[in-house]
Amino acid sequence: MKPFRARKRFFFLILAACLTLLWRFSIRPHLITPSIEQDQSTLPLITLIVVFKGVNLPPTLPYFFDSLRYQNRVELVFVQRDGCSDLKKLGAPSNLKHVCLSEKAFWLTHVDYFCRHWGGCTHHRRKTMLEDMRYLGSMPMPQAVYPILRGWVFQKYISPSTVWWGFCDVDIFLGDFARTFPYDLSEEYEILIPTDQLGPGPQLIFMRGHMTFLKNSKEVEGKMMEYGYFKSYEKWNDMGKPDSCNEESEYSHFVLSHPTLNVLSFEAMARHQPVKLFSPSGVYTLPPSYRPSHGIPPTLPRELLVSMFTPSTTSPFIDLDGSSSSFQSEDSFSSLESDISDSTSLSDTSQDIGREFPRSTKKGINGLHQFTSLGVERKVDLIQSTKPPNRGIWFTEKNVNWYTSSSDKGRWRRYFIKRGLEYSERLEPIQIIYKHGGRGMEGMEEWLYVHWQEDKRKVGSFFSSYTSNSFLAFCLLLATFLVSEL
């Protein structure tokens, strides 16, 4: 009993020391070694642009900053309008640029952008635009007014070497972009839409307000300016009050109807399930076996926590050569062709599966690639301006875009692909993670990011009252680790 008592005393001493430091000095060290690949110099630069109004910053922001600091090829431009907070107190990383603008200056930046494209504006027109835009700024979700232009409106604040820019929210936690962003496919598309998991049946297709990427090029900018109300001052002046989620409704309808834009929708957001793991090592969902029992959080295995503290070059979740990962068997996946054919109205679907369409041969970092030889692809019909059966919508029906995805007998990664005005769905086997040295982790999956929308709805006031602090999170992890050792 003496060794057990000694270890128990040691556990409480360590935990007490952690909590004392947290209370006394408000320390936020980042003691979890990142497991993302350190050499990312060859990756294209991505710039995320956040627009935030006021000084009432959400408690999720420090977590968002924590997940950003380990992304060597991701930068953040944080545009704060009508306020200017000290983001260093919240752990702002070095790859963040903080831009503070008054409400008037914020909208004047938009006025300048439009007038520059229209070849100039009279003083009267500039005054009218500023007044109207400031009125739009009083909407409940004003960041959705011109999101598809954000990278060019604030171009002077982003790096000239930016290849992709994206708009996003701050109630997210970024995973490992080096392993989950579709770099190998990005040259073929101009808009990348991360989505949650798309099951069989009717699927709405739209640009998520919490994360969407646009290629940073003059060509794509020109295509965005083809939006009906952007073409001239007269057209702009006819624009009514937009939906509160304009990027998900009107702009999505425009993008998916554009004759030359190429768009890729890919499953990237951690699915809604009881146990999600997020740390500098990435964002993961855990197997159903870790579902809390009677509201009690699960005890994570020691091996999993050790991996969270270990760099990927020595003990990764996925080995660099892929030897620690596995795909669903080719036999089980080949049966999907007949499953798709049986579940669609296409008379000759088998001829379309994985044969007509070009496949990416360019591998991503660490040899990872999105499209494999086991993938299957089929043409689909995009239905617009008509609500899908038995599905609710949160914007006007005229802006709806949806298609019917194939049925499946298992879980696959789904991609919705737009090449010009041709639409298709591609299914790829899920990369199942067998964590190095772990046990019972066969259902573990990795994601680009996690969004707290559903979690906030479930817990209500938790996020508004919880003190967000990385050191507290470290203490909880340490406590779990030590408890598992007792």
Buried (B, 14 or more C-beta within 10 A) or exposed (E): EEEEEEEEEEBEEBBEEBBEBBEEEEEBEBEBBBBBBEEBEEBBBBBBBBBBBEEEBBBBBBBBBBBBBBBBBBBBBBBBBBBEBEBEEBBBBEBBBBBBBEBEEBBBBBBBBBBEBBEEBEEEBBEBBBEBBBEBBEBEEBBBBBBBBBBBBBBEBBEEEBBBBBBBBBBBBBBBBBBBBBBBBBEBBBBBBBBBBBEBBBBBBBBBBBBBBBBBEEEBBEBBBEBEBBEBBEEBEEBEEBBBBBBBBBBBBBBBBBEEBBBBBBBBBBBBBEBBBBBBBBBBBBBEEBEEEEEEEBEBBBBBBBBBBBBBEEBBBBBBEEEBBBBBEEEEBEEBBEBBBEBBEBEEBBEBBBEEBEBBEEEBBBEBBBBEEBBBBBBBEBBBEEBBEEEEBEBEEEBBBBBBBBBBEEBBBBBBBBBEEEBBBBBBBBBBBBBBBBEBBEBBBBBBBBBBBEBBEEEEEEBEEEEBBBBBBBBEBBBBBBEBEE
